[in-house]
Amino acid sequence: MHKPEVTLVRHGQTEWSMSGRHTGLTDVPLTDLGRRQADALGQMIEGATFDRVLSSPLSRAWETMELAGLGETAIASGDLVEWDYGDYEGRRTADIRMDIPNWSVWTHPVVGGESIEEVAERTDRVIDTIRQAEGSVVVFAHGHVLRILAARWMDLAPTAGKALSLDTATRSTLGWERENPVIRTWNVMCPINSGDPGL
């Protein structure tokens, strides 16, 4: 069985990540700091060779990938776009909880958006693509979709992603221990930390 490793890169800072707003399909661009973070992320993976470069087509992920220096061979994957938050798009968890106590994307229905199972179906397709690669793969995407991808990589339920906090402008690595898919590194921040709040 071929066992490619995968590097996961969460995009740099945006105006919405700064304020903790759920950013699903809204195409919010990187801030100036986010672009500097993308350059720094490129330095963090400099020298690595990748058989495939996959990226969400949303501009915050795609620009992060381009500024990291991997735009020439990148493939856009619609399966890597962020969770469709439906009615909760652009809202902060604290504000939603004023109407729905203890609300979380991990435990409550996402009204007007995707279910967690639908997001997991997308990440499962990405994992199938990764495992068909001849060598290492790098993926540029978003916080929640990457957390679910990591959970599914380890054959866990997608809700296990709630235990995998993931900041903006970070690098993580998924790999293997013998036949077992594992997390090798997680949430390694680039040197230019934004301090954005989590969701």
Contact map, one row per residue, 1 for C-alpha under 8 A:
1110000000000000000000000000000000000000000000000000000000000000000000000000000000000000000000000000000000000000000000000000000000000000000000000000000000000000000000000000000000000000000000000000000
1111000000000000000000000000000000000000000000000000000000000000000000000000000000000000000000000000000000000000000000000000000000110100000000000000000000000000000000000000000000000000000000000000000
1111100000000000000000000000000000000000000000000000000000000000000000000000000000000000000000000000000000000000000000000000000000100000000000000000000000000000000000000000001100000000000000000000000
0111110000000000000000000000000000000000000000000000000000000000000000000000000000000000000000000000000000000000000000000000000001101111100000000000000000000000000000000000001000000000000000000000000
0011111000000000000000000000000000000000000000000000000000000000000000000000000000000000000000000000000000000000000000000000000000000011100000000000000000000000000000000000111100000000000000000000000
0001111100000000000000000000000000000000000000000000000000000000000000000000000000000000000000000000000000000000000000000000000001000001111000000000000000000000000000000000111000000000000000000000000
0000111110000000000000000000000000000000000000000000000000000000000000000000000000000000000000000000000000000000000000000000000000000001111000000000000000000000000000000011110000000000000000000000000
0000011111000000000000000000000000000000000000000000000000000000000000000000000000000000000000000000000000000000000000000000000000000000011110000100000000000000000000000011110000000000000000000000000
0000001111100000000000000000000000000000000000000000000000000000000000000000000000000000000000000000000000000000000000000000000000000000011110000000000000000000000000001111000000000000000000000000000
0000000111110000000000000000000000000000000000000000000000001000000000000000000000000000000000000000000000000000000000000000000000000000000111100100000000000000000001111110000000000000000000000000000
0000000011111000000000000000000001000100000000000000000000011001100000000000000000000000000000000000000000000000000000000000000000000000000111000000000000000000000000011100000000000000000000000000000
0000000001111100000000000000011011101100000000000000000000011001000000000000000000000000000000000000000000000000000000000000000000000000000000000000000000000000000000011100000000000000000000000000000
0000000000111110110000000000011011101000000000000000000000000000000000000000000000000000000000000000000000000000000000000000000000000000000000000000000000000000000000011000000000000000000000000101000
0000000000011111110000000001111001000000000000000000000000010000000000000000000000000000000000000000000000000000000000000000000000000000000000000000000000000000000000000000000000000000000000000000000
0000000000001111111000000001111000000000000000000000000000000000000000000000000000000000000000000000000000000000000000000000000000000000000000000000000000000000000000000000000000000000000000000000000
0000000000000111111111100001000000000000000000000000000000000000000000000000000000000000010000000000000000000000000000000000000000000000000000000000000000000000000000000000000000000000000000000000000
0000000000001111111111100000000000000000000000000000000000000000000000000000000000000000000000000000000000000000000000000000000000000000000000000000000000000000000000010000000000000000000000000001100
0000000000001111111110000000000000000000000000000000000000000000000000000000000000000000000000000000000000000000000000000000000000000000000000000000000000000000000000000000000000000000000000000111100
0000000000000011111110000000000000000000000000000000000000000000000000000000000000000000000100000000000000000000000000000000000000000000000000000000000000000000000000000000000000000000000000000001100
0000000000000001111111000000000000000000000000000000000000000000000000000000000000000000001110000000000000000000000000000000000000000000000000000000000000000000000000000000000000000000000000000001111
0000000000000001111111100000000000000000000000000000000000000000000000000000000000000000111110000000000000000000000000000000000000000000000000000000000000000000000000000000000000000000000000000000001
0000000000000001100111110000000000000000000000000000000000000000000000000000000000001001111110000000000000000000000000000000000000000000000000000000000000000000000000000000000000000000000000000000001
0000000000000001100011111101000000000000000000000000000000000000000000000000000001001000110000000000000000000000000000000000000000000000000000000000000000000000000000000000000000000000000000000000000
0000000000000000000001111100000000000000000000000000000000000000000000000000000011111000100000000000000000000000000000000000000000000000000000000000000000000000000000000000000000000000000000000000000
0000000000000000000000111110000000000000000000000000000001000000000000000000000011111000000000000000000000000000000000000000000000000000000000000000000000000000000000000000000000000000000000000000000
0000000000000000000000111111000000000000000000000000000000000000000000000000000000000000100000000000000000000000000000000000000000000000000000000000000000000000000000000000000000000000000000000000000
0000000000000000000000001111100000000000000000000000000001110000000000000000000000000000000000000000000000000000000000000000000000000000000000000000000000000000000000000000000000000000000000000000000
0000000000000111000000100111110000000000000000000000000000110000000000000000000000000000000000000000000000000000000000000000000000000000000000000000000000000000000000000000000000000000000000000000000
0000000000000110000000000011111000000000000000000000000000110000000000000000000000000000000000000000000000000000000000000000000000000000000000000000000000000000000000000000000000000000000000000000000
0000000000011110000000000001111111100000000000000000000000110010000000000000000000000000000000000000000000000000000000000000000000000000000000000000000000000000000000000000000000000000000000000000000
0000000000011110000000000000111111100000000000000000000000000000000000000000000000000000000000000000000000000000000000000000000000000000000000000000000000000000000000000000000000000000000000000000000
0000000000000000000000000000011111110000000000000000000000000000000000000000000000000000000000000000000000000000000000000000000000000000000000000000000000000000000000000000000000000000000000000000000
0000000000011000000000000000011111111000000000000000000000000000000000000000000000000000000000000000000000000000000000000000000000000000000000000000000000000000000000000000000000000000000000000100000
0000000000111100000000000000011111111100000000000000000000000001000000000000000000000000000000000000000000000000000000000000000000000000000000000000000000000000000000001000000000000000000000000000000
0000000000011000000000000000011111111110000000000000000000000011001000000000000000000000000000000000000000000000000000000000000000000000000000000000000000000000000000000000000000000000000000000000000
0000000000000000000000000000000111111111000000000000000000000000000000000000000000000000000000000000000000000000000000000000000000000000000000000000000000000000000000000000000000000000000000010000000
0000000000011000000000000000000011111111100000000000000000000000000000000000000000000000000000000000000000000000000000000000000000000000000000000000000000000000000000001000000000000000000001111000000
0000000000110000000000000000000001111111110000000000000000000011101100000000000000000000000000000000000000000000000000000000000000000000000000000000000000000000000000001000000000000000000000000000000
0000000000000000000000000000000000111111111000000000000000000001001100000000000000000000000000000000000000000000000000000000000000000000000000000000000000000000000000000000000000000000000000000000000
0000000000000000000000000000000000011111111100000000000000000000000100000000000000000000000000000000000000000000000000000000000000000000000000000000000000000000000000000000000000000000000001110000000
0000000000000000000000000000000000001111111110000000000000000000000100000000000000000000000000000000000000000000000000000000000000000000000000000000000000000000000000001110000000000000000001000000000
0000000000000000000000000000000000000111111111000000000000000000001110000000000000000000000000000000000000000000000000000000000000000000000000000000000000000000000000000000000000000000000000000000000
0000000000000000000000000000000000000011111111000000000000000000000100000000000000000000000000000000000000000000000000000000000000000000000000000000000000000000000000000000000000000000000000000000000
0000000000000000000000000000000000000001111111000000000000000000000000000000000000000000000000000000000000000000000000000000000000000000000000000000000000000000000000000000000000000000000001000000000
0000000000000000000000000000000000000000111111110000000000000000000000000000000000000000000000000000000000000000000000000000000000000000000000000000000000000000000000000000000000000000000000000000000
0000000000000000000000000000000000000000011111110000000000000000000000000000000000000000000000000000000000000000000000000000000000000000000000000000000000000000000000000000000000000000000000000000000
0000000000000000000000000000000000000000000011111000000000000000000000000000000000000000000000000000000000000000000000000000000000000000000000000000000000000000000000000000000000000000000000000000000
0000000000000000000000000000000000000000000011111100000000000000000000000000000000000000000000000000000000000000000000000000000000000000000000000000000000000000000000000000000000000000000000000000000
0000000000000000000000000000000000000000000000111110000000000000000000000000000000000000000000000000000000000000000000000000000000000001000000000000000000000000000000000000000000000000000000000000000
0000000000000000000000000000000000000000000000011111100000000000000000000000000000000000000000000000000000000000000000000000000000000011110000000000000000000000000000000000000000000000000000000000000
0000000000000000000000000000000000000000000000001111100000000000000000000000000000000000000000000000000000000000000000000000000000001111100000000000000000000000000000000000000000000000000000000000000
0000000000000000000000000000000000000000000000000111110000000000000000001110000000000000000000000000000000000000000000000000000000001011110000000000000000000000000000000000000000000000000000000000000
0000000000000000000000000000000000000000000000000111111000000000000001001110000000000000000000000000000000000000000000000000000000000000111000000000000000000000000000000000000000000000000000000000000
0000000000000000000000000000000000000000000000000001111100000000000000000111100000000000000000000000000000000000000000000000000000000000111100000000000000000000000000000000000000000000000000000000000
0000000000000000000000000000000000000000000000000000111110001100100000000111100100000000000000000000000000000000000000000000000000000000001110000000000000000000000000000000000000000000000000000000000
0000000000000000000000000000000000000000000000000000011111001100000000000001111110000000000000000000000000000000000000000000000000000000000111000000000000000000000000000000000000000000000000000000000
0000000000000000000000000000000000000000000000000000001111101100000000000001110110000000000000000000000000000000000000000000000000000000000000000000000000000000000000000000000000000000000000000000000
0000000000000000000000001010000000000000000000000000000111111100000000000000000010000000000000000000000000000000000000000000000000000000000000000000000000000000000000000000000000000000000000000000000
0000000000000000000000000011110000000000000000000000000011111110000000000000000000000000000000000000000000000000000000000000000000000000000000000000000000000000000000000000000000000000000000000000000
0000000000110100000000000011110000000000000000000000000001111111000000000000000000000000000000000000000000000000000000000000000000000000000000000000000000000000000000000000000000000000000000000000000
0000000001110000000000000000000000000000000000000000001111111111100000000000000000000000000000000000000000000000000000000000000000000000000111000000000000000000000000000000000000000000000000000000000
0000000000000000000000000000000000000000000000000000001111111111110000000000000000000000000000000000000000000000000000000000000000000000000100000000000000000000000000000000000000000000000000000000000
0000000000000000000000000000010000100100000000000000000000111111111000000000000000000000000000000000000000000000000000000000000000000000000000000000000000000000000000000000000000000000000000000000000
0000000000110000000000000000000001100110000000000000000000011111111100000000000000000000000000000000000000000000000000000000000000000000000100000000000000000000000000000000000000000000000000000000000
0000000000100000000000000000000000000100000000000000001000001111111111100000000000000000000000000000000000000000000000000000000000000000000100000000000000000000000000000000000000000000000000000000000
0000000000000000000000000000000000000000000000000000000000000111111111100000000000000000000000000000000000000000000000000000000000000000000000000000000000000000000000000000000000000000000000000000000
0000000000000000000000000000000000100110010000000000000000000011111111100000000000000000000000000000000000000000000000000000000000000000000000000000000000000000000000000000000000000000000000000000000
0000000000000000000000000000000000000111111000000000000000000001111111000000000000000000000000000000000000000000000000000000000000000000000000000000000000000000000000000000000000000000000000000000000
0000000000000000000000000000000000000000010000000000000000000000111111110000000000000000000000000000000000000000000000000000000000000000000000000000000000000000000000000000000000000000000000000000000
0000000000000000000000000000000000000000000000000000100000000000111111111100000000000000000000000000000000000000000000000000000000000000000000000000000000000000000000000000000000000000000000000000000
0000000000000000000000000000000000000000000000000000000000000000111011111100000000000000000000000000000000000000000000000000000000000000000000000000000000000000000000000000000000000000000000000000000
0000000000000000000000000000000000000000000000000000000000000000000011111100000000000000000000000000000000000000000000000000000000000000000000000000000000000000000000000000000000000000000000000000000
0000000000000000000000000000000000000000000000000001100000000000000001111110000000000000000000000000000000000000000000000000000000000000000000000000000000000000000000000000000000000000000000000000000
0000000000000000000000000000000000000000000000000001111000000000000001111111000000000000000000000000000000000000000000000000000000000000000000000000000000000000000000000000000000000000000000000000000
0000000000000000000000000000000000000000000000000001111000000000000000001111100000000000000000000000000000000000000000000000000000000000000000000000000000000000000000000000000000000000000000000000000
0000000000000000000000000000000000000000000000000000011110000000000000000111110000000000000000000000000000000000000000000000000000000000000000000000000000000000000000000000000000000000000000000000000
0000000000000000000000000000000000000000000000000000011110000000000000000011111110000000000000000000000000000000000000000000000000000000000000000000000000000000000000000000000000000000000000000000000
0000000000000000000000000000000000000000000000000000000110000000000000000001111110000000000000000000000000000000000000000000000000000000000000000000000000000000000000000000000000000000000000000000000
0000000000000000000000000000000000000000000000000000000100000000000000000000111110000000000000000000000000000000000000000110110000000000000000000000000000000000000000000000000000000000000000000000000
0000000000000000000000000000000000000000000000000000001110000000000000000000111111000000000000000000000000000000000000000110010000000000000011001000000000000000000000000000000000000000000000000000000
0000000000000000000000011000000000000000000000000000000111000000000000000000111111100000000000000000000000000000000000000000000000000000000011001000000000000000000000000000000000000000000000000000000
0000000000000000000000111000000000000000000000000000000000000000000000000000000111110000000000000000000000000000000000000000000000000000000011111000000000000000000000000000000000000000000000000000000
0000000000000000000000011000000000000000000000000000000000000000000000000000000011111000000000000000000000000000110000100000000000000000000000011000000000000000000000000000000000000000000000000000000
0000000000000000000000011000000000000000000000000000000000000000000000000000000001111100100000000000000000000000110000000000000000000000000000000000000000000000000000000000000000000000000000000000000
0000000000000000000001111000000000000000000000000000000000000000000000000000000000111111100000000000000000000111110000000000000000000000000000000000000000000000000000000000000000000000000000000000000
0000000000000000000000000000000000000000000000000000000000000000000000000000000000011111100000000000000000000111110000000000000000000000000000000000000000000000000000000000000000000000000000000000000
0000000000000000000000000000000000000000000000000000000000000000000000000000000000001111100000000000000000000111100000000000000000000000000000000000000000000000000000000000000000000000000000000000000
0000000000000000000001000000000000000000000000000000000000000000000000000000000000001111111000010000000000000110000000000000000000000000000000000000000000000000000000000000000000000000000000000000000
0000000000000000000011110100000000000000000000000000000000000000000000000000000000011111111000000000000000000000000000000000000000000000000000000000000000000000000000000000000000000000000000000000000
0000000000000001000011100000000000000000000000000000000000000000000000000000000000000001111100000000000000000000000000000000000000000000000000000000000000000000000000000000000000000000000000000000000
0000000000000000000111000000000000000000000000000000000000000000000000000000000000000001111110110000000000000000000000000000000000000000000000000000000000000000000000000000000000000000000000000000000
0000000000000000001111000000000000000000000000000000000000000000000000000000000000000000011111110000000000000000000000000000000000000000000000000000000000000000000000000000000000000000000000000000001
0000000000000000000111000000000000000000000000000000000000000000000000000000000000000000001111111000001100000000000000000000000000000000000000000000000000000000000000000000000000000000000000000000001
0000000000000000000000000000000000000000000000000000000000000000000000000000000000000000000111111100000000000000000000000000000000000000000000000000000000000000000000000000000000000000000000000000000
0000000000000000000000000000000000000000000000000000000000000000000000000000000000000000001111111110000000000000000000000000000000000000000000000000000000000000000000000000000000000000000000000000000
0000000000000000000000000000000000000000000000000000000000000000000000000000000000000001001111111111101000000000000000000000000000000000000000000000000000000000000000000000000000000000000000000000000
0000000000000000000000000000000000000000000000000000000000000000000000000000000000000000000011111111111000000000000000000000000000000000000000000000000000000000000000000000000000000000000000000000000
0000000000000000000000000000000000000000000000000000000000000000000000000000000000000000000001111111100000000000000000000000000000000000000000000000000000000000000000000000000000000000000000000000000
0000000000000000000000000000000000000000000000000000000000000000000000000000000000000000000000111111100000000000000000000000000000000000000000000000000000000000000000000000000000000000000000000000000
0000000000000000000000000000000000000000000000000000000000000000000000000000000000000000000000011111111000000000000000000000000000000000000000000000000000000000000000000000000000000000000000000000000
0000000000000000000000000000000000000000000000000000000000000000000000000000000000000000000000011111111000000000000000000000000000000000000000000000000000000000000000000000000000000000000000000000000
0000000000000000000000000000000000000000000000000000000000000000000000000000000000000000000000001001111100000000000000000000000000000000000000000000000000000000000000000000000000000000000000000000000
0000000000000000000000000000000000000000000000000000000000000000000000000000000000000000000010011001111110110000000000000000000000000000000000000000000000000000000000000000000000000000000000000000000
0000000000000000000000000000000000000000000000000000000000000000000000000000000000000000000010000000011111110000000000000000000000000000000000000000000000000000000000000000000000000000000000000000000
0000000000000000000000000000000000000000000000000000000000000000000000000000000000000000000000000000001111111100000000000000000000000000000000000000000000000000000000000000000000000000000000000000000
0000000000000000000000000000000000000000000000000000000000000000000000000000000000000000000000000000000111110000000100000000000000000000000000000000000000000010010000000000000000000000000000000000000
0000000000000000000000000000000000000000000000000000000000000000000000000000000000000000000000000000001111111000000000000000000000000000000000000000000000000000000000000000000000000000000000000000000
0000000000000000000000000000000000000000000000000000000000000000000000000000000000000000000000000000001111111100000000000000000000000000000000000000000000000000000000000000000000000000000000000000000
0000000000000000000000000000000000000000000000000000000000000000000000000000000000000000000000000000000010111110001000000000000000000000000000000000000000000000000000000000000000000000000000000000000
0000000000000000000000000000000000000000000000000000000000000000000000000000000000001111000000000000000010011111111000000000000000000000000000000000000000000000000000000000000000000000000000000000000
0000000000000000000000000000000000000000000000000000000000000000000000000000000000001111000000000000000000001111110000000000000000000000000000000000000000000000000000000000000000000000000000000000000
0000000000000000000000000000000000000000000000000000000000000000000000000000000000001110000000000000000000000111110000000000000000000000000000000000000000000000000000000000000000000000000000000000000
0000000000000000000000000000000000000000000000000000000000000000000000000000000000111110000000000000000000000111111000000000000000000000000000000000000000000000000000000000000000000000000000000000000
0000000000000000000000000000000000000000000000000000000000000000000000000000000000111100000000000000000000000111111111100000000000000000000000000000000000000000000000000000000000000000000000000000000
0000000000000000000000000000000000000000000000000000000000000000000000000000000000000000000000000000000000001100111111100000000000000000000000000000000000000000000000000000000000000000000000000000000
0000000000000000000000000000000000000000000000000000000000000000000000000000000000000000000000000000000001000000011111110000000000000000000000000000000000000110000000000000000000000000000000000000000
0000000000000000000000000000000000000000000000000000000000000000000000000000000000000000000000000000000000000000011111111000000000000000000000000000000000000100000000000000000000000000000000000000000
0000000000000000000000000000000000000000000000000000000000000000000000000000000000000000000000000000000000000000011111111100000000000000000000000000000000000000000000000000000000000000000000000000000
0000000000000000000000000000000000000000000000000000000000000000000000000000000000100000000000000000000000000000011111111110000000000000000000001001000000000000000000000000000000000000000000000000000
0000000000000000000000000000000000000000000000000000000000000000000000000000000000000000000000000000000000000000000111111111000000000000000000000001100100000100000000000000000000000000000000000000000
0000000000000000000000000000000000000000000000000000000000000000000000000000000000000000000000000000000000000000000011111111100000000000000000000000000000000000000000000000000000000000000000000000000
0000000000000000000000000000000000000000000000000000000000000000000000000000001100000000000000000000000000000000000001111111110000000000000000000000000000000000000000000000000000000000000000000000000
0000000000000000000000000000000000000000000000000000000000000000000000000000001100000000000000000000000000000000000000111111111000000000000000001001100100000000000000000000000000000000000000000000000
0000000000000000000000000000000000000000000000000000000000000000000000000000000000000000000000000000000000000000000000011111111100000000000000000000100110000000000000000000000000000000000000000000000
0000000000000000000000000000000000000000000000000000000000000000000000000000001000000000000000000000000000000000000000001111111110000000000000000000000000000000000000000000000000000000000000000000000
0000000000000000000000000000000000000000000000000000000000000000000000000000001100000000000000000000000000000000000000000111111111000000000000000000000000000000000000000000000000000000000000000000000
0000000000000000000000000000000000000000000000000000000000000000000000000000000000000000000000000000000000000000000000000011111111100000000000000000100010000000000000000000000000000000000000000000000
0000000000000000000000000000000000000000000000000000000000000000000000000000000000000000000000000000000000000000000000000001111111110000000000000000000000000000000000000000000000000000000000000000000
0000000000000000000000000000000000000000000000000000000000000000000000000000000000000000000000000000000000000000000000000000111111111000000000000000000000000000000000000000000000000000000000000000000
0001010000000000000000000000000000000000000000000000000000000000000000000000000000000000000000000000000000000000000000000000011111111000100000000000000000000000000000000000000000000000000000000000000
0111000000000000000000000000000000000000000000000000000000000000000000000000000000000000000000000000000000000000000000000000001111111000000000000000000000000000000000000000000000000000000000000000000
0100000000000000000000000000000000000000000000000000000000000000000000000000000000000000000000000000000000000000000000000000000111111100000000000000000000000000000000000000000000000000000000000000000
0001000000000000000000000000000000000000000000000011000000000000000000000000000000000000000000000000000000000000000000000000000011111111100000000000000000000000000000000000000000000000000000000000000
0101000000000000000000000000000000000000000000000010000000000000000000000000000000000000000000000000000000000000000000000000000000011111000000000000000000000000000000000000000000000000000000000000000
0001100000000000000000000000000000000000000000000111000000000000000000000000000000000000000000000000000000000000000000000000000000001111100000000000000000000000000000000000000000000000000000000000000
0001111000000000000000000000000000000000000000001111000000000000000000000000000000000000000000000000000000000000000000000000000000001111110000000000000000000000000000000000000000000000000000000000000
0001111000000000000000000000000000000000000000000111110000000000000000000000000000000000000000000000000000000000000000000000000001001011111000000000000000000000000000000000000000000000000000000000000
0000011110000000000000000000000000000000000000000101110000000000000000000000000000000000000000000000000000000000000000000000000000000001111100000000000000000000000000000000000000000000000000000000000
0000011110000000000000000000000000000000000000000000111000000000000000000000000000000000000000000000000000000000000000000000000000000000111110000000000000000000000000000000000000000000000000000000000
0000000111100000000000000000000000000000000000000000011100001101100000000000000000000000000000000000000000000000000000000000000000000000011111000000000000000000000000000000000000000000000000000000000
0000000111100000000000000000000000000000000000000000001100001000000000000000000111000000000000000000000000000000000000000000000000000000001111101100000000000000000000000000000000000000000000000000000
0000000001100000000000000000000000000000000000000000000100001000000000000000000111000000000000000000000000000000000000000000000000000000000111111100000000000000000000000000000000000000000000000000000
0000000001000000000000000000000000000000000000000000000000000000000000000000000001000000000000000000000000000000000000000000000000000000000011111110000000000000000001110000000000000000000000000000000
0000000000000000000000000000000000000000000000000000000000000000000000000000000001100000000000000000000000000000000000000000000000000000000001111111000000000000100000000000000000000000000000000000000
0000000000000000000000000000000000000000000000000000000000000000000000000000000111100000000000000000000000000000000000100010000000000000000011111111100000000000000000000000000000000000000000000000000
0000000101000000000000000000000000000000000000000000000000000000000000000000000000000000000000000000000000000000000000000000000000000000000011111111110000000000000000000000000000000000000000000000000
0000000000000000000000000000000000000000000000000000000000000000000000000000000000000000000000000000000000000000000000000000000000000000000000111111111000000000110111000000000000000000000000000000000
0000000000000000000000000000000000000000000000000000000000000000000000000000000000000000000000000000000000000000000000110010000000000000000000011111111100000111100000000000000000000000000000000000000
0000000000000000000000000000000000000000000000000000000000000000000000000000000000000000000000000000000000000000000000010011001000000000000000001111111110000100000000000000000000000000000000000000000
0000000000000000000000000000000000000000000000000000000000000000000000000000000000000000000000000000000000000000000000000000000000000000000000000111111111000000100000000000010000000010000000000000000
0000000000000000000000000000000000000000000000000000000000000000000000000000000000000000000000000000000000000000000000000000000000000000000000000011111111111111100000000000000000000000000000000000000
0000000000000000000000000000000000000000000000000000000000000000000000000000000000000000000000000000000000000000000000010011000000000000000000000001111111111100000000000000000000000000000000000000000
0000000000000000000000000000000000000000000000000000000000000000000000000000000000000000000000000000000000000000000000000001001000000000000000000000111111110000000000000000010000001100000000000000000
0000000000000000000000000000000000000000000000000000000000000000000000000000000000000000000000000000000000000000000000000000000000000000000000000000011111110000000000000000000000011110000000000000000
0000000000000000000000000000000000000000000000000000000000000000000000000000000000000000000000000000000000000000000000000000000000000000000000000000001111111000000000000000000000001000000000000000000
0000000000000000000000000000000000000000000000000000000000000000000000000000000000000000000000000000000000000000000000000000000000000000000000000000001111111101000000000000000000000000000000000000000
0000000000000000000000000000000000000000000000000000000000000000000000000000000000000000000000000000000000000000000000000000000000000000000000000000001100111111000000000000000000000000000000000000000
0000000000000000000000000000000000000000000000000000000000000000000000000000000000000000000000000000000000000000000110010000000000000000000000000001101100011111100000000000000000000000000000000000000
0000000000000000000000000000000000000000000000000000000000000000000000000000000000000000000000000000000001000000000100000000000000000000000000000001001000001111110000000000000000000000000000000000000
0000000000000000000000000000000000000000000000000000000000000000000000000000000000000000000000000000000000000000000000000000000000000000000000000001001000011111111100000000000000000000000000000000000
0000000000000000000000000000000000000000000000000000000000000000000000000000000000000000000000000000000000000000000000000000000000000000000000010011011000000111111110000000000000000000000000000000000
0000000000000000000000000000000000000000000000000000000000000000000000000000000000000000000000000000000001000000000000000000000000000000000000000010000000000011111110000000000000000000000000000000000
0000000000000000000000000000000000000000000000000000000000000000000000000000000000000000000000000000000000000000000000000000000000000000000000000000000000000001111110000000000000000000000000000000000
0000000000000000000000000000000000000000000000000000000000000000000000000000000000000000000000000000000000000000000000000000000000000000000000000010000000000001111111000000000000000000000000000000000
0000000000000000000000000000000000000000000000000000000000000000000000000000000000000000000000000000000000000000000000000000000000000000000000000010000000000000111111100000000000000000001000000000010
0000000001000000000000000000000000000000000000000000000000000000000000000000000000000000000000000000000000000000000000000000000000000000000000100010000000000000000111110100000000000000011000000000010
0000000001000000000000000000000000000000000000000000000000000000000000000000000000000000000000000000000000000000000000000000000000000000000000100000000000000000000011111100000000000000001010000001010
0000000001111000100000000000000000000000000000000000000000000000000000000000000000000000000000000000000000000000000000000000000000000000000000100000000000000000000001111100000000000000000010000101000
0000000011111000000000000000000001001100100000000000000000000000000000000000000000000000000000000000000000000000000000000000000000000000000000000000000000000000000000111110000000000000000011001000000
0000000011110000000000000000000000000000100000000000000000000000000000000000000000000000000000000000000000000000000000000000000000000000000000000000000000000000000001111111000000000000001111000000000
0000001111000000000000000000000000000000100000000000000000000000000000000000000000000000000000000000000000000000000000000000000000000000000000000000000000000000000000001111100000000000011111000000000
0000001110000000000000000000000000000000000000000000000000000000000000000000000000000000000000000000000000000000000000000000000000000000000000000000000000000000000000000111110000000011111100000000000
0000111100000000000000000000000000000000000000000000000000000000000000000000000000000000000000000000000000000000000000000000000000000000000000000000000000000000000000000011111000000011110000000000000
0000111100000000000000000000000000000000000000000000000000000000000000000000000000000000000000000000000000000000000000000000000000000000000000000000010010000000000000000001111100001111100000000000000
0011110000000000000000000000000000000000000000000000000000000000000000000000000000000000000000000000000000000000000000000000000000000000000000000000000000000000000000000000111110001111000000000000000
0010100000000000000000000000000000000000000000000000000000000000000000000000000000000000000000000000000000000000000000000000000000000000000000000000000000000000000000000000011111111111000000000000000
0000000000000000000000000000000000000000000000000000000000000000000000000000000000000000000000000000000000000000000000000000000000000000000000000000000000000000000000000000001111111100000000000000000
0000000000000000000000000000000000000000000000000000000000000000000000000000000000000000000000000000000000000000000000000000000000000000000000000000000000000000000000000000000111110000000000000000000
0000000000000000000000000000000000000000000000000000000000000000000000000000000000000000000000000000000000000000000000000000000000000000000000000000000000000000000000000000000111111000000000000000000
0000000000000000000000000000000000000000000000000000000000000000000000000000000000000000000000000000000000000000000000000000000000000000000000000000000001000000000000000000000111111100000000000000000
0000000000000000000000000000000000000000000000000000000000000000000000000000000000000000000000000000000000000000000000000000000000000000000000000000000011100000000000000000011110111110000000000000000
0000000000000000000000000000000000000000000000000000000000000000000000000000000000000000000000000000000000000000000000000000000000000000000000000000000011000000000000000000011110011111000000000000000
0000000000000000000000000000000000000000000000000000000000000000000000000000000000000000000000000000000000000000000000000000000000000000000000000000010001000000000000000001111100001111110000000000000
0000000000000000000000000000000000000000000000000000000000000000000000000000000000000000000000000000000000000000000000000000000000000000000000000000000000000000000000000001111100000111110000000000000
0000000000000000000000000000000000000000000000000000000000000000000000000000000000000000000000000000000000000000000000000000000000000000000000000000000000000000000000000001110000000011111100000000000
0000000000000000000000000000000000000000000000000000000000000000000000000000000000000000000000000000000000000000000000000000000000000000000000000000000000000000000001000011100000000011111100000000000
0000000000000000000000000000000000000000000000000000000000000000000000000000000000000000000000000000000000000000000000000000000000000000000000000000000000000000000011100111000000000000111110000000000
0000000000000000000000000000000000000000000000000000000000000000000000000000000000000000000000000000000000000000000000000000000000000000000000000000000000000000000000000111000000000000111111000000000
0000000000000000000000000000000000000000000000000000000000000000000000000000000000000000000000000000000000000000000000000000000000000000000000000000000000000000000000111110000000000000001111111000000
0000000000000000000000000000000000001001100100000000000000000000000000000000000000000000000000000000000000000000000000000000000000000000000000000000000000000000000000001110000000000000000111111000000
0000000000000000000000000000000000001001000000000000000000000000000000000000000000000000000000000000000000000000000000000000000000000000000000000000000000000000000000000000000000000000000011111000000
0000000000000000000000000000000000011001000000000000000000000000000000000000000000000000000000000000000000000000000000000000000000000000000000000000000000000000000000000000000000000000000011111100000
0000000000000000000000000000000000001000000000000000000000000000000000000000000000000000000000000000000000000000000000000000000000000000000000000000000000000000000000001000000000000000000011111110000
0000000000001000010000000000000010000000000000000000000000000000000000000000000000000000000000000000000000000000000000000000000000000000000000000000000000000000000000010000000000000000000000011111000
0000000000000000010000000000000000000000000000000000000000000000000000000000000000000000000000000000000000000000000000000000000000000000000000000000000000000000000000000000000000000000000000001111100
0000000000001000111100000000000000000000000000000000000000000000000000000000000000000000000000000000000000000000000000000000000000000000000000000000000000000000000000110000000000000000000000000111110
0000000000000000111100000000000000000000000000000000000000000000000000000000000000000000000000000000000000000000000000000000000000000000000000000000000000000000000000000000000000000000000000000011111
0000000000000000000100000000000000000000000000000000000000000000000000000000000000000000000000000000000000000000000000000000000000000000000000000000000000000000000011100000000000000000000000000001111
0000000000000000000111000000000000000000000000000000000000000000000000000000000000000000000110000000000000000000000000000000000000000000000000000000000000000000000000000000000000000000000000000000111
